[in-house]
Amino acid sequence: MSKPFRVMTWNVNSIRARLDNVLTYLDELEDDAPEVVCLQETKVENRLFPRVPFMELGYTVTLNGTKGYAGVATLTKGEPEDVQLGFADDPPDRHKRILACTYAGARIYNLYVPNGTALGSEAFTYKLDWLARLEAELRARYQSGAQSSVILCGDFNIARDARDTWSVDALKGGTHFTPEEHAALDKLEGFGLRDCFRKFDDAPGRFTWFDYRGGSWKKKQGLRIDYVYASDDLYERCTEVVHDWEPRGWDDASDHVPVIARFE
């Protein structure tokens, strides 16, 4: 029988700035602390990452870090297998945005998808090309369909549909809700991935990101851009996905909330 496990994804927007919040959150979960913790936008080089506090909580720390606006870290209860930093094949990505490993028989991709910045920009082209390259990697390396045992989680920087934004009109002319981004996500899902959260909740307003500007948190005006996608075999094993808004209200909070998925 496959081993049950929980996966948490959280864009922490600088692990050193949010360290106390992340440690407090994991500590307060106690026995419900996830076996796999995927952090994005860590904004720190590997040598400066605060490993020890997470090791004291029982995690093995695996890093693909950098200073600036990227970096990912995956924490696991036990050693991960087949660790992959970045894309599987050359050329290397320009930023540190991918950390893949195998845990409890699942291939887990921790992703920080490019923001895209502005329509028509080089950064927007990079975002679309990045998603296409990720889809090509999945098709080249894993069996599409029910038994691929793949999870993609992280900050996708795309609101999937109207339910996932507080205002479609407010996003017009910008990124995160465009036909091009939706088409790229369609192709990625077409590999054989399903949105675990929507297995349990079809309602609008279930956001995972609230801008620091404009009082977005107090107004509850946000976007759902952080996802846990799973292949069919793991999707069927998923029994719960929680968006925990509590840490968004803490002092020095990240603008994202933690998302936790349970697989039995």
C-alpha positions as CSV (number, residue, x, y, z in Angstrom):
1,M,0.0,0.0,0.0
2,S,1.2,3.5,-0.8
3,K,2.3,5.6,2.1
4,P,0.0,8.6,3.0
5,F,1.6,12.0,2.9
6,R,0.8,15.7,3.0
7,V,2.3,18.4,0.7
8,M,2.4,22.1,1.5
9,T,3.2,24.8,-1.0
10,W,3.8,28.4,0.1
11,N,5.4,31.3,-1.6
12,V,7.1,32.9,1.4
13,N,8.4,36.0,-0.3
14,S,11.9,35.8,1.3
15,I,12.5,33.0,3.8
16,R,14.7,35.2,6.0
17,A,12.1,37.8,6.3
18,R,9.4,35.2,7.0
19,L,11.4,32.7,8.9
20,D,9.6,33.1,12.3
21,N,6.2,32.9,10.6
22,V,7.1,29.7,8.7
23,L,8.6,28.0,11.7
24,T,5.7,29.1,13.9
25,Y,3.2,27.8,11.4
26,L,4.9,24.4,11.0
27,D,5.3,24.1,14.8
28,E,1.7,24.9,15.5
29,L,0.5,22.2,13.0
30,E,2.3,19.6,15.3
31,D,1.2,16.1,14.3
32,D,-0.5,17.5,11.2
33,A,2.7,19.1,9.9
34,P,3.2,18.1,6.2
35,E,5.8,15.5,5.2
36,V,6.7,17.7,2.2
37,V,7.0,21.5,2.3
38,C,7.6,23.3,-0.9
39,L,8.7,26.9,-0.5
40,Q,9.0,29.5,-3.3
41,E,10.6,32.9,-3.7
42,T,13.1,32.1,-1.0
43,K,15.4,34.9,-2.2
44,V,18.5,33.5,-0.7
45,E,21.6,31.7,-1.8
46,N,21.9,28.1,-0.7
47,R,24.8,28.8,1.7
48,L,22.8,31.4,3.5
49,F,19.5,29.5,3.8
50,P,18.5,29.0,7.5
51,R,18.7,25.2,7.4
52,V,19.1,24.4,11.1
53,P,15.7,25.5,12.4
54,F,14.0,23.2,9.8
55,M,16.3,20.4,10.6
56,E,15.3,20.8,14.3
57,L,11.7,20.2,13.2
58,G,12.7,17.0,11.6
59,Y,13.1,18.0,7.9
60,T,15.7,17.3,5.4
61,V,16.4,20.6,3.5
62,T,17.0,20.5,-0.3
63,L,17.7,23.8,-2.0
64,N,17.8,25.5,-5.4
65,G,18.4,29.0,-4.2
66,T,19.5,32.4,-5.3
67,K,19.5,36.0,-4.2
68,G,16.9,38.2,-5.9
69,Y,13.4,37.3,-6.9
70,A,13.5,33.5,-7.2
71,G,14.7,30.4,-5.3
72,V,12.9,27.3,-4.2
73,A,13.3,24.9,-1.2
74,T,11.8,21.6,-0.5
75,L,11.7,20.2,3.0
76,T,11.0,16.5,3.5
77,K,10.5,14.2,6.5
78,G,13.3,11.8,5.4
79,E,15.7,11.9,2.5
80,P,14.2,12.7,-0.9
81,E,15.2,10.6,-4.0
82,D,16.3,11.6,-7.4
83,V,16.7,15.3,-6.7
84,Q,16.6,17.6,-9.8
85,L,17.5,21.3,-9.7
86,G,16.0,23.2,-12.6
87,F,14.9,21.7,-15.9
88,A,16.1,18.1,-16.5
89,D,18.0,19.0,-19.7
90,D,20.1,21.9,-21.0
91,P,20.2,24.8,-21.4
92,P,19.9,25.8,-17.7
93,D,17.1,28.1,-16.7
94,R,18.1,31.7,-16.2
95,H,16.6,31.6,-12.7
96,K,16.2,29.1,-9.8
97,R,12.6,28.1,-10.2
98,I,12.3,24.3,-10.2
99,L,13.2,21.7,-7.6
100,A,11.9,18.2,-8.3
101,C,12.3,15.1,-6.1
102,T,10.7,11.8,-5.4
103,Y,9.0,11.2,-2.1
104,A,6.7,8.3,-1.1
105,G,6.6,7.2,-4.7
106,A,5.5,10.5,-6.0
107,R,7.5,12.8,-8.3
108,I,7.0,16.2,-6.8
109,Y,7.8,19.4,-8.7
110,N,8.2,22.5,-6.6
111,L,7.6,25.4,-9.0
112,Y,7.9,29.2,-9.0
113,V,6.5,30.0,-12.4
114,P,7.7,33.3,-13.9
115,N,5.6,36.4,-13.2
116,G,5.5,37.7,-16.8
117,T,5.7,41.3,-15.7
118,A,3.8,42.9,-18.7
119,L,2.1,41.9,-21.9
120,G,4.3,42.0,-24.9
121,S,7.5,42.1,-22.8
122,E,10.4,39.7,-23.0
123,A,9.5,38.5,-19.5
124,F,6.0,37.5,-20.7
125,T,7.5,35.6,-23.6
126,Y,9.9,33.9,-21.1
127,K,6.9,32.9,-19.0
128,L,5.1,31.2,-21.9
129,D,8.3,29.5,-23.2
130,W,9.0,28.3,-19.6
131,L,5.6,26.7,-19.3
132,A,5.9,25.1,-22.7
133,R,9.3,23.7,-21.8
134,L,8.0,22.2,-18.5
135,E,5.1,20.5,-20.4
136,A,7.6,19.1,-22.9
137,E,9.7,17.7,-20.0
138,L,6.8,16.0,-18.5
139,R,5.8,14.4,-21.7
140,A,9.4,13.3,-22.4
141,R,10.1,11.8,-19.0
142,Y,6.9,10.5,-17.5
143,Q,4.0,8.4,-18.7
144,S,0.9,10.5,-19.4
145,G,-2.2,9.4,-17.7
146,A,-3.4,7.5,-14.7
147,Q,-0.1,6.0,-13.4
148,S,2.5,8.8,-13.8
149,S,2.5,9.7,-10.1
150,V,3.4,13.3,-10.6
151,I,2.6,16.3,-8.5
152,L,3.2,19.9,-9.6
153,C,2.8,22.5,-6.9
154,G,3.8,26.1,-6.3
155,D,3.1,29.6,-7.4
156,F,1.9,29.5,-11.0
157,N,1.3,33.2,-11.3
158,I,-1.9,32.5,-13.3
159,A,-5.5,32.7,-12.1
160,R,-7.2,29.7,-13.7
161,D,-10.7,31.1,-14.3
162,A,-13.0,33.9,-13.2
163,R,-13.7,32.2,-9.9
164,D,-10.0,32.7,-9.1
165,T,-9.9,36.5,-9.3
166,W,-11.7,39.1,-7.3
167,S,-12.3,41.1,-10.6
168,V,-11.7,40.0,-14.2
169,D,-12.0,43.6,-15.2
170,A,-9.2,44.7,-12.8
171,L,-6.8,42.3,-14.6
172,K,-7.5,43.5,-18.1
173,G,-4.4,44.7,-19.8
174,G,-2.1,42.9,-17.4
175,T,-0.7,39.5,-16.8
176,H,-2.0,36.5,-14.8
177,F,-5.3,36.3,-16.6
178,T,-4.8,36.2,-20.4
179,P,-5.7,33.8,-23.2
180,E,-2.0,33.0,-23.7
181,E,-1.4,32.0,-20.1
182,H,-4.6,30.0,-20.0
183,A,-3.6,28.2,-23.2
184,A,-0.2,27.4,-21.7
185,L,-1.9,26.0,-18.6
186,D,-4.3,24.0,-20.7
187,K,-1.4,22.3,-22.4
188,L,0.2,21.6,-19.0
189,E,-3.0,20.1,-17.7
190,G,-3.3,18.1,-20.9
191,F,-0.3,16.0,-19.9
192,G,-2.7,14.4,-17.4
193,L,-2.8,16.7,-14.4
194,R,-5.9,17.8,-12.4
195,D,-6.4,20.7,-10.0
196,C,-6.7,19.0,-6.6
197,F,-8.4,22.0,-4.8
198,R,-11.3,22.0,-7.3
199,K,-12.0,18.3,-6.5
200,F,-13.5,19.6,-3.2
201,D,-14.5,23.2,-3.7
202,D,-16.1,24.9,-6.8
203,A,-16.8,28.2,-5.1
204,P,-15.3,31.6,-6.2
205,G,-13.1,33.7,-3.9
206,R,-10.9,30.9,-2.6
207,F,-7.8,33.0,-3.1
208,T,-4.2,32.3,-2.2
209,W,-2.6,35.7,-2.9
210,F,-3.5,39.1,-1.6
211,D,-1.5,42.1,-2.9
212,Y,0.3,44.2,-0.3
213,R,-1.1,47.3,-2.0
214,G,-4.5,48.8,-1.9
215,G,-5.7,47.1,1.2
216,S,-6.3,43.9,-0.7
217,W,-6.1,41.7,2.3
218,K,-8.6,43.6,4.4
219,K,-10.9,43.8,1.4
220,K,-10.4,40.1,0.7
221,Q,-9.6,41.0,-3.0
222,G,-7.1,38.4,-4.2
223,L,-6.2,35.8,-6.7
224,R,-5.9,32.0,-6.6
225,I,-2.5,31.4,-8.2
226,D,-1.0,28.7,-6.0
227,Y,-1.9,25.2,-7.0
228,V,-1.4,21.5,-6.3
229,Y,-1.8,19.6,-9.5
230,A,-1.7,15.8,-9.6
231,S,-1.8,13.0,-12.1
232,D,-4.9,10.8,-12.0
233,D,-3.6,8.2,-9.6
234,L,-2.6,10.8,-7.0
235,Y,-5.7,12.9,-7.7
236,E,-7.8,10.0,-6.7
237,R,-5.8,9.6,-3.4
238,C,-6.2,13.3,-2.5
239,T,-8.7,13.6,0.3
240,E,-8.3,17.3,1.3
241,V,-6.8,20.6,0.1
242,V,-6.8,23.6,2.5
243,H,-6.0,27.2,1.9
244,D,-5.0,28.5,5.3
245,W,-5.6,32.3,5.4
246,E,-4.6,32.7,9.0
247,P,-0.8,33.5,8.4
248,R,-1.8,36.2,5.9
249,G,-3.0,38.2,8.8
250,W,0.1,37.9,10.9
251,D,2.7,40.7,11.2
252,D,5.4,40.6,8.4
253,A,3.2,38.1,6.5
254,S,3.9,36.8,3.0
255,D,1.4,38.0,0.4
256,H,0.6,34.3,-0.3
257,V,-1.1,31.8,2.0
258,P,0.0,28.2,2.6
259,V,-1.9,25.5,0.6
260,I,-1.9,21.9,2.1
261,A,-3.0,18.8,0.2
262,R,-3.4,15.4,1.8
263,F,-2.9,12.1,-0.1
264,E,-4.0,8.9,1.5
